[in-house]
Amino acid sequence: MNSQQSLTKELRDILNIVADLSYNDINSGVFDHRIIAKANNIPQEEVRNYLDQLKSRGLIREDIQPTGASFRLYMITAEGIQELEDQDQK
């Protein structure tokens, strides 16, 4: 990861959810409501905050959405996959 900071458990959990739902495919988007539903009892606003943090670190990206859409589509990045692989090796 470019940042020297390691991920918190919560950020790692959300990153894992995005990875699982997208089958680790950087070209496959995941609807935000699916991520929120799988986040087990984490409040929606908190999940959105974690998604924003992951996006700012370059571990996920937000896909372009149609104007007026009430959803967001997130995709894992190659860096996000690498971060998960690096942590699995520790």
C-alpha positions in Angstrom: 0.0 0.0 0.0 1.3 3.5 -0.8 0.3 4.8 2.6 2.5 3.9 5.5 -0.6 3.4 7.6 -1.9 -0.1 7.9 -5.6 -0.7 7.6 -7.9 -0.9 10.6 -9.9 -4.1 11.1 -13.0 -2.2 9.9 -11.4 -0.9 6.7 -10.0 -4.4 6.0 -13.4 -5.9 6.6 -15.0 -3.5 4.1 -12.2 -4.1 1.6 -12.7 -7.8 1.9 -16.4 -7.4 1.3 -15.8 -5.4 -1.9 -13.2 -8.1 -3.0 -15.6 -11.0 -2.3 -18.6 -9.4 -4.0 -16.5 -8.5 -7.1 -14.7 -11.9 -7.1 -11.4 -9.9 -7.0 -12.1 -8.6 -10.5 -11.0 -5.0 -11.0 -13.5 -4.6 -13.8 -16.5 -5.8 -11.8 -18.5 -3.2 -9.9 -20.4 -3.8 -6.7 -23.5 -1.8 -5.7 -23.1 0.1 -2.4 -26.3 -1.4 -1.0 -24.8 -4.9 -1.4 -21.7 -3.8 0.5 -23.8 -2.3 3.2 -26.1 -5.4 3.5 -23.0 -7.7 3.9 -21.4 -5.4 6.5 -23.3 -7.1 9.3 -24.7 -4.5 11.7 -22.3 -1.6 10.8 -24.4 1.5 10.3 -24.9 2.7 6.7 -23.1 6.0 7.2 -20.2 4.3 8.8 -19.8 1.9 5.8 -20.0 4.9 3.5 -17.2 6.6 5.5 -15.1 3.4 5.3 -15.7 3.3 1.5 -14.6 6.9 1.2 -11.4 6.2 3.2 -10.6 3.1 1.0 -11.2 5.2 -2.1 -8.9 8.0 -0.9 -6.2 5.4 -0.3 -6.6 4.1 -3.9 -7.7 0.6 -2.7 -11.2 0.9 -4.4 -12.6 3.2 -6.9 -16.1 4.5 -7.6 -17.4 3.8 -11.0 -19.3 6.4 -13.1 -23.0 6.3 -12.4 -25.9 7.6 -14.4 -27.1 11.1 -13.6 -29.7 11.0 -10.8 -28.8 7.4 -9.8 -29.6 6.6 -6.2 -26.7 4.1 -5.9 -23.0 4.1 -6.1 -20.9 1.4 -7.8 -17.5 0.5 -6.3 -14.7 -1.5 -7.8 -11.6 -3.0 -6.1 -8.3 -1.8 -7.6 -5.2 -3.8 -8.3 -3.7 -2.0 -5.2 -6.6 -3.2 -3.1 -6.1 -6.8 -4.2 -2.4 -6.5 -3.5 -3.1 -5.0 0.0 -5.2 -8.0 0.8 -2.6 -10.5 -0.5 0.2 -8.8 1.4 -1.8 -9.0 4.6 -2.7 -12.7 4.0 1.1 -13.4 3.8 1.8 -11.9 7.3 
